[in-house]
Amino acid sequence: MEKENNYWLLKTEAGEWSWDDQAANGGLSKWDGVKNKQAQKFMKSMAAGDLCFFYHSGAKFRRVVGVVEVVREWYEEEEGGGAVDVKAVGEMVTAVGLAEMKRELKGVEFLLFRQPRLSVLPVVKEVWDRICEMGGGYEGDGGGGSGGDDSED
């Protein structure tokens, strides 16, 4: 029986670690520096193959800009704390802003709306699918968001 993937949202300040940094790094990075115990608990629940929205936080940037995949599950670091390793899957065709999510997902239970300061949080499949739809998919999703020319000849 095949394991069903879980979905997550990872927040980062664009000035500290942006989607461009992730892509320029060969797409692979260690996601660390998470101090909040609840966010760490979520990271410990991540499994290889899980997908995560890459979310730019900060006053000007609040939006989902891409998708990364967990490639190494939670591990302890020598200097304390822990991390997961993620690799870039693809950039959103169109970034999906927080205001748009709040408008389109009104009445939907989404932890991002209830605990906006949490830097790592789970995303239920229905919300994942809806945000992907709002953003036109993402490069590498196998759908319309492949980044290619989908126009008819």
C-alpha positions as CSV (number, residue, x, y, z in Angstrom):
1,M,0.0,0.0,0.0
2,E,1.4,3.4,-1.0
3,K,1.9,6.0,1.6
4,E,-0.2,9.2,1.1
5,N,1.8,12.4,1.2
6,N,1.1,15.1,3.7
7,Y,1.2,18.8,2.8
8,W,2.8,21.7,4.7
9,L,3.5,25.4,4.5
10,L,7.0,26.7,5.3
11,K,7.4,30.4,6.0
12,T,10.5,32.4,5.4
13,E,11.3,36.1,5.3
14,A,12.2,36.9,1.7
15,G,15.1,39.0,2.8
16,E,16.6,36.0,4.8
17,W,15.9,33.1,2.5
18,S,13.9,33.7,-0.7
19,W,12.7,31.4,-3.5
20,D,15.5,32.8,-5.6
21,D,18.0,31.7,-2.9
22,Q,16.4,28.3,-2.9
23,A,16.7,27.9,-6.7
24,A,20.2,29.4,-6.8
25,N,21.3,26.8,-4.2
26,G,20.7,24.0,-6.6
27,G,17.2,23.8,-5.2
28,L,18.4,21.9,-2.1
29,S,18.6,23.4,1.4
30,K,18.4,22.6,5.1
31,W,15.3,24.1,6.7
32,D,16.4,25.0,10.2
33,G,16.3,27.7,12.7
34,V,12.8,26.9,13.8
35,K,12.5,27.6,17.6
36,N,8.7,27.3,18.2
37,K,8.0,23.9,19.7
38,Q,4.7,23.5,17.9
39,A,6.4,24.2,14.5
40,Q,9.2,21.8,15.4
41,K,6.6,19.1,16.2
42,F,5.1,19.6,12.7
43,M,8.6,19.3,11.2
44,K,9.2,16.1,13.1
45,S,6.0,14.8,11.5
46,M,7.2,15.4,7.9
47,A,8.1,12.5,5.8
48,A,10.3,12.2,2.7
49,G,8.1,12.9,-0.3
50,D,5.8,15.4,1.5
51,L,5.2,18.6,-0.4
52,C,5.4,22.1,1.2
53,F,4.4,25.5,0.0
54,F,7.3,27.9,0.1
55,Y,5.8,31.0,1.6
56,H,7.4,34.5,1.7
57,S,6.4,36.3,4.9
58,G,6.9,39.9,5.9
59,A,4.7,42.9,5.5
60,K,5.2,43.3,1.7
61,F,5.6,39.7,0.6
62,R,2.9,37.5,2.3
63,R,2.4,34.9,-0.5
64,V,3.0,31.3,-1.6
65,V,5.7,31.5,-4.3
66,G,6.7,27.9,-4.8
67,V,6.7,24.2,-3.8
68,V,9.5,22.2,-2.2
69,E,9.7,18.5,-1.3
70,V,11.0,17.0,1.9
71,V,14.0,14.9,1.0
72,R,15.4,14.2,4.4
73,E,13.3,13.9,7.5
74,W,13.9,15.6,10.8
75,Y,17.4,15.3,12.2
76,E,19.1,16.8,15.2
77,E,21.9,19.3,14.6
78,E,25.1,19.4,16.6
79,E,24.5,23.0,17.7
80,G,21.1,22.2,19.0
81,G,17.7,22.2,17.3
82,G,16.9,20.3,14.2
83,A,16.1,20.5,10.6
84,V,14.6,18.8,7.5
85,D,16.1,19.0,4.0
86,V,14.0,20.2,1.2
87,K,14.5,20.6,-2.6
88,A,12.7,22.9,-5.0
89,V,10.0,21.3,-7.1
90,G,8.8,24.4,-8.9
91,E,7.7,28.0,-8.7
92,M,4.1,28.9,-8.7
93,V,2.8,30.0,-12.0
94,T,1.3,33.0,-10.2
95,A,2.1,33.7,-6.5
96,V,-0.9,33.4,-4.3
97,G,-1.1,36.3,-1.7
98,L,-2.5,36.0,1.8
99,A,-5.3,38.5,1.1
100,E,-6.4,36.4,-1.9
101,M,-6.3,33.2,0.2
102,K,-8.4,34.8,2.9
103,R,-10.9,35.9,0.4
104,E,-11.1,32.6,-1.6
105,L,-10.9,30.3,1.4
106,K,-13.3,32.3,3.6
107,G,-14.9,30.0,6.2
108,V,-12.3,27.2,5.6
109,E,-10.3,26.0,8.6
110,F,-6.6,26.9,7.7
111,L,-4.0,27.2,10.5
112,L,-2.3,30.1,8.6
113,F,-5.4,32.2,9.4
114,R,-5.7,31.2,13.0
115,Q,-2.0,31.2,14.0
116,P,-0.3,33.5,11.5
117,R,3.0,33.7,13.4
118,L,3.6,29.9,13.1
119,S,6.4,29.3,10.7
120,V,5.6,25.7,9.8
121,L,2.1,24.3,9.6
122,P,0.1,21.5,8.0
123,V,-2.1,22.1,5.0
124,V,-5.1,19.8,4.3
125,K,-5.3,18.4,0.8
126,E,-8.4,20.4,-0.1
127,V,-6.7,23.6,0.8
128,W,-3.5,22.5,-1.0
129,D,-5.5,21.8,-4.1
130,R,-7.4,25.1,-3.9
131,I,-4.2,27.2,-3.5
132,C,-2.5,25.3,-6.4
133,E,-5.6,26.1,-8.5
134,M,-5.6,29.8,-7.5
135,G,-1.9,30.0,-8.5
136,G,-2.3,28.2,-11.8
137,G,-0.3,25.3,-10.5
138,Y,3.5,25.1,-10.2
139,E,6.3,24.1,-12.5
140,G,6.8,20.4,-12.3
141,D,3.3,19.6,-11.0
142,G,2.4,17.5,-14.1
143,G,-0.6,19.7,-14.8
144,G,-1.3,23.0,-16.4
145,G,1.4,24.6,-14.2
146,S,4.3,22.9,-16.0
147,G,5.7,26.2,-17.0
148,G,5.5,25.2,-20.7
149,D,3.4,26.7,-23.5
150,D,-0.1,25.3,-23.0
151,S,-1.6,27.2,-25.9
152,E,-3.2,25.4,-28.7
153,D,-1.5,25.4,-32.2
